[in-house]
């Protein structure tokens, strides 16, 4: 069978099913199956690859991280983290916008999900900012942009997905590598939000009464301990990422149901139900992508893409520029997890041939795909923010441009200055 025709079948069927609005997991599985049929390979191979795609101990960390984030998100964690963030910048001009950025970073350090960030923090802060006189489009723009920090700062389950797609890149190294870019993102978004707040004349925040400070600090510290448990345990070598996720679930459950007492015990089933739905979608996506990855390797598409890039130029700076632009464009019609699972096996051989560390490329991939979450037409995080803020996608997109450009600036900074990404992994893990 002609590999060129098989490649065309794979690409055309994939795009066509996307245009027909098939679920992305079914699109991946369907286009893979059609290609395998043309290649006259037994169908059972697809099933075997899908099963093998889920046959990984490290994959168990994803359900645990999602469960821990869901538990904390269903409780009153968002409100407590917002109050904690107000202690730092709440009283400056445009303080609520800056509080939004910090609170999203804190929550992202627990949930590892941009969608969870904007749902939890946004449901509290977007209405609060509008009551204080902030424009609705601005509140949505700053919240959705700040939520992207959740995919960069550890423990991001998207880093786990990249690790699997890249063939087992160290999760500890990825988590460490995301810290400095996450802080750069925070500083950049806070600067942009402050400049816009001053330009539009937004009011200063109200200082928190001194008698409330001890309670806020205590509750904020207890909430942030979830992330500390995960990261501290992994970096110290006390337990694996999977074990850290399981321990974080237990801690989050005790904190939410027995310490804060935000929810009745009967709400446990609701939490498990939400988690199961998310986990089922993610695992099906991973299994289908493993089968697609096998077909891509069979057709030698990664090698073809590498040769294509190198035929255009052998300048590493230009190749990285082309890769970033390609991912930014693909991020508009595609969601984050499919992007990581599909594009990582294709692009990783290109950058490794240029001498780039897979950990460095992982952070570039995660941030790049994360930016796609706020770009229409498939900007999941943008849509959630618009629904909460009751603004149109067009209004939110227009208001998001300064933040989008700021994030792209951070993206290119970490692309061309590897030390910003690799300094902590090299220092702590002697990588």
C-alpha positions in Angstrom: 0.0 0.0 0.0 1.2 3.5 -0.8 2.3 5.4 2.4 1.5 8.7 0.7 -2.1 7.8 0.0 -2.4 6.5 3.6 -1.1 9.8 4.9 -3.6 11.7 2.8 -6.4 9.4 4.1 -5.3 10.0 7.7 -5.1 13.8 7.3 -8.3 14.3 5.2 -10.5 12.0 7.4 -9.2 13.7 10.5 -10.0 17.2 9.2 -13.3 16.2 7.8 -14.5 14.6 11.1 -13.4 17.7 12.9 -15.4 19.9 10.6 -18.4 17.6 11.1 -18.0 18.2 14.9 -17.2 14.7 15.9 -15.8 14.5 19.4 -12.0 14.7 19.2 -11.4 11.3 20.7 -13.7 9.7 18.1 -12.1 11.8 15.4 -8.6 10.4 16.3 -9.9 6.8 16.6 -11.9 7.0 13.4 -9.2 8.5 11.2 -6.7 5.9 12.6 -9.1 3.1 11.9 -9.7 4.2 8.3 -5.9 4.5 7.7 -5.3 1.0 9.2 -8.1 -0.4 6.9 -6.4 1.0 3.8 -3.0 -0.3 4.9 -4.7 -3.8 5.3 -3.4 -4.1 8.9 -5.7 -6.2 11.2 -8.1 -4.0 13.2 -7.1 -5.7 16.4 -3.8 -3.8 16.2 -5.8 -0.6 16.9 -7.5 -2.1 19.9 -4.2 -3.4 21.2 -2.5 0.0 20.9 -5.5 1.7 22.6 -5.2 -0.7 25.5 -1.5 -0.4 25.7 -1.9 3.4 25.7 -3.7 3.2 29.1 -1.4 0.4 30.5 0.9 2.8 32.4 1.3 3.2 36.2 2.2 6.8 35.9 -1.1 7.4 34.1 -2.9 6.8 37.4 -1.6 10.2 38.6 -4.0 12.0 36.2 -7.3 10.8 37.9 -5.9 11.6 41.3 -4.9 15.1 40.4 -8.2 15.7 38.7 -10.0 14.3 41.8 -8.0 16.5 44.2 -8.7 19.6 42.1 -12.5 18.8 41.9 -12.7 18.3 45.7 -11.1 21.7 46.4 -13.0 23.4 43.6 -16.4 22.2 44.8 -15.6 23.6 48.3 -14.9 27.1 49.3 -11.2 27.0 48.4 -11.6 29.7 45.7 -12.9 32.3 48.1 -10.2 31.6 50.7 -7.4 31.9 48.1 -8.9 35.1 46.8 -8.9 36.6 50.3 -5.3 35.4 50.8 -4.2 37.1 47.5 -5.9 40.3 48.6 -3.4 40.6 51.5 -0.7 41.2 48.9 -2.2 43.5 46.2 -5.8 44.0 47.1 -5.4 47.7 48.1 -3.6 49.0 44.9 -5.3 50.5 41.9 -6.9 47.7 39.9 -6.2 45.5 42.8 -9.0 43.0 42.1 -7.5 42.3 38.7 -4.1 41.6 40.2 -5.8 39.5 43.0 -7.4 37.5 40.1 -3.9 36.8 38.7 -2.5 35.6 42.0 -5.5 33.6 43.0 -5.5 31.8 39.6 -1.8 31.0 40.2 -2.6 29.6 43.7 -5.6 27.6 42.5 -3.6 26.3 39.5 -1.0 25.1 41.9 -3.7 22.8 43.3 -6.0 22.0 40.4 -3.5 22.0 37.5 -6.3 22.9 35.2 -7.1 26.2 33.4 -10.8 25.3 33.1 -11.1 24.6 36.8 -9.3 27.9 37.5 -11.7 30.0 35.5 -14.7 28.1 36.8 -13.8 28.4 40.4 -12.0 31.8 40.6 -14.1 33.3 37.9 -17.4 32.5 39.5 -16.4 34.5 42.5 -14.2 37.3 41.1 -15.9 38.2 37.8 -19.2 39.2 39.5 -17.2 40.9 42.3 -15.1 42.9 39.8 -18.2 44.0 37.9 -19.8 45.3 41.1 -16.7 47.4 41.7 -17.0 49.1 38.4 -14.7 46.9 36.2 -15.9 46.5 32.6 -17.4 43.1 32.0 -15.1 42.3 29.0 -12.0 43.2 31.0 -13.0 41.0 33.9 -13.5 38.0 31.6 -10.2 38.8 29.7 -8.1 39.0 32.8 -9.7 35.9 34.4 -9.4 33.7 31.4 -5.8 34.8 30.7 -4.7 34.3 34.3 -6.3 30.8 34.3 -3.7 29.7 31.8 -1.2 29.8 34.6 -2.8 26.6 35.8 -1.4 24.6 32.9 2.1 25.9 33.4 2.7 25.8 37.1 3.0 22.3 38.8 1.2 20.0 39.3 -0.3 20.3 35.8 -1.9 17.1 34.6 -1.2 18.4 31.1 2.5 17.9 31.9 1.7 14.3 32.6 0.0 14.0 29.2 3.1 15.5 27.6 5.3 13.1 29.5 3.3 10.1 28.2 3.2 11.5 24.6 7.0 12.1 24.7 7.8 8.6 25.8 8.3 9.1 29.5 10.0 12.4 30.1 10.6 13.0 33.8 7.5 14.4 35.5 9.6 15.9 38.3 11.8 17.7 35.8 8.7 19.0 34.0 7.1 20.3 37.3 10.4 22.1 38.3 10.8 23.5 34.8 7.3 25.1 35.0 7.9 27.1 38.1 10.0 30.0 36.6 7.8 30.4 33.5 4.8 30.4 35.7 6.1 33.2 37.8 7.1 35.1 34.7 3.6 34.7 33.4 2.2 36.0 36.7 4.5 39.1 36.7 3.6 39.8 33.0 -0.2 39.4 33.5 -0.1 41.5 36.6 1.8 44.3 34.9 -0.6 44.3 31.9 -3.7 44.3 34.2 -2.3 47.2 36.3 -1.5 49.3 33.2 -5.0 48.8 31.8 -6.5 49.5 35.3 -4.7 52.8 35.5 -5.6 53.7 31.9 -9.3 53.0 32.5 -9.3 54.6 36.0 -10.5 51.6 38.0 -10.7 52.1 41.7 -8.4 50.8 44.4 -9.4 47.8 46.5 -10.5 47.9 50.1 -7.9 46.9 52.7 -8.6 43.9 54.8 -9.3 44.5 58.5 -6.3 43.5 60.6 -8.5 41.2 62.8 -9.3 39.1 59.7 -5.6 38.6 58.7 -4.7 35.7 61.0 -7.8 33.7 59.9 -7.1 34.4 56.2 -3.5 33.5 56.5 -4.3 30.2 58.3 -7.0 29.2 55.8 -4.8 30.2 52.8 -1.9 28.3 54.1 -4.0 25.1 54.7 -5.4 25.4 51.2 -2.0 25.8 49.6 -0.7 22.8 51.5 -2.3 20.5 48.8 0.2 21.8 46.3 3.0 21.6 48.8 2.2 18.0 49.5 2.2 17.1 45.9 5.4 19.0 44.9 7.3 18.5 48.1 6.7 14.7 48.1 7.8 14.3 44.5 10.8 16.6 44.6 12.1 15.1 47.9 11.7 11.6 46.5 9.4 10.5 49.3 6.8 9.3 46.8 6.0 9.2 43.1 3.6 11.5 41.2 0.9 8.9 41.4 1.3 8.5 45.2 1.5 12.2 45.6 -1.9 12.6 43.8 -3.5 9.9 46.0 -2.2 11.6 49.2 -3.4 15.0 47.9 -6.9 13.6 47.4 -7.1 12.4 51.0 -5.8 15.7 52.3 -8.2 17.7 50.1 -11.1 15.6 51.2 -10.3 16.0 54.9 -9.8 19.7 54.5 -13.0 20.3 52.6 -15.4 18.0 54.5 -14.0 18.0 58.0 -12.0 21.1 58.6 -13.7 23.8 56.5 -17.0 21.8 56.4 -18.0 23.5 53.2 -19.9 20.6 51.8 -22.2 17.8 53.2 -21.0 14.3 53.0 -23.7 13.5 50.4 -21.9 15.8 48.0 -19.1 13.2 47.7 -21.0 11.4 45.0 -21.3 14.6 42.9 -17.6 15.1 43.1 -16.8 11.5 42.0 -19.4 11.8 39.2 -17.7 14.9 37.8 -14.3 13.3 38.2 -15.3 10.1 36.4 -16.7 12.0 33.4 -13.5 14.0 33.0 -11.2 11.0 33.6 -13.1 8.9 31.1 -12.8 11.5 28.4 -9.0 12.0 29.1 -8.2 8.3 29.2 -10.2 7.6 26.0 -8.3 10.5 24.3 -4.9 9.1 25.5 -5.7 5.6 24.3 -6.9 6.7 20.9 -3.9 9.0 20.6 -1.5 6.1 21.3 -3.0 4.2 18.4 -2.7 7.3 16.2 0.9 7.7 17.3 1.7 4.1 16.2 0.2 4.8 12.8 2.2 8.1 12.5 5.4 6.1 13.3 4.4 3.4 10.9 4.1 5.9 8.1 7.3 7.7 9.2 5.5 11.0 9.4 7.7 12.4 12.3 10.8 11.8 10.1 9.0 13.5 7.1 8.1 16.5 9.2 11.7 16.8 10.5 13.0 16.6 6.9 10.4 19.2 5.9 11.5 21.7 8.5 15.2 21.2 7.8 14.6 21.6 4.1 13.3 25.1 4.7 16.1 26.2 7.0 18.8 24.7 9.2 18.7 27.7 11.6 17.4 26.5 15.0 16.0 29.9 15.8 13.9 30.0 12.7 12.7 26.4 13.1 11.6 27.1 16.7 9.8 30.3 15.4 7.9 28.2 12.8 7.0 25.5 15.4 5.6 28.2 17.7 3.6 29.8 15.0 2.3 26.4 13.8 1.2 25.5 17.4 -0.4 28.9 18.0 -2.4 28.5 14.8 -3.4 24.9 15.6 -4.4 25.9 19.1 -7.4 27.9 17.7 -9.3 24.9 16.3 -7.9 22.2 18.6 -8.2 21.6 22.4 -5.1 21.3 24.5 -4.9 17.6 25.3 -5.4 16.4 21.7 -2.7 18.9 20.6 -0.2 17.6 23.1 -0.9 14.0 22.2 -0.9 14.4 18.5 1.8 17.1 17.9 4.4 15.9 20.5 5.4 12.7 18.7 5.6 14.7 15.4 7.6 17.7 16.6 9.7 16.2 19.4 12.1 14.5 16.9 12.6 17.9 15.1 13.6 19.8 18.3 15.8 16.9 19.7 17.7 16.9 16.4 18.3 20.6 17.1 19.7 19.7 20.5 16.8 20.9 22.6 16.0 19.2 25.9 12.6 17.4 25.8 11.8 19.0 29.2 12.4 22.4 27.7 10.2 21.6 24.7 7.6 20.3 27.1 7.1 23.7 28.8 7.0 25.3 25.3 4.3 22.9 24.2 2.3 23.2 27.4 2.3 27.1 27.4 1.7 27.2 23.6 -1.3 24.8 23.8 -2.5 26.6 26.9 -2.7 29.9 25.0 -5.0 28.1 22.5 -7.5 27.7 25.3 -8.4 31.4 25.1 -8.4 31.7 21.3 -11.6 31.1 19.4 -13.2 29.1 17.8 -12.4 26.3 20.3 -11.2 28.3 23.3 -12.7 26.2 26.1 -11.5 28.5 28.9 -12.6 31.6 26.9 -16.1 30.2 26.6 -16.4 29.4 30.3 -15.3 32.9 31.2 -17.8 34.4 28.7 -20.6 32.3 30.2 -19.8 33.5 33.7 -19.3 37.2 32.8 -22.2 37.2 30.4 -20.3 38.8 27.5 -19.9 37.7 23.9 -16.9 35.8 22.6 -16.1 38.8 20.3 -16.1 41.2 23.3 -13.9 39.0 25.4 -11.5 38.3 22.5 -11.0 42.0 21.8 -10.3 42.7 25.4 -7.9 39.7 25.7 -5.5 41.0 23.0 -3.1 42.8 25.5 -2.9 39.6 27.7 -2.6 37.4 24.6 0.4 39.4 23.3 2.0 39.3 26.8 1.7 35.5 27.0 3.1 35.1 23.5 6.0 37.4 24.7 6.7 35.0 27.6 6.4 32.0 25.2 9.1 33.4 23.0 11.2 34.4 26.0 11.3 30.8 27.4 11.8 29.4 23.9 15.0 31.4 23.2 16.3 31.6 26.8 16.5 27.9 27.9 18.0 28.8 31.2 14.7 30.2 32.4 13.2 26.8 32.0 16.1 24.4 32.8 17.7 26.3 35.7 15.6 24.6 38.5 15.7 21.1 37.0 19.4 21.3 36.5 20.0 22.7 40.0 17.8 20.3 42.0 17.8 17.1 39.9 21.4 17.6 38.6 19.8 17.0 35.2 
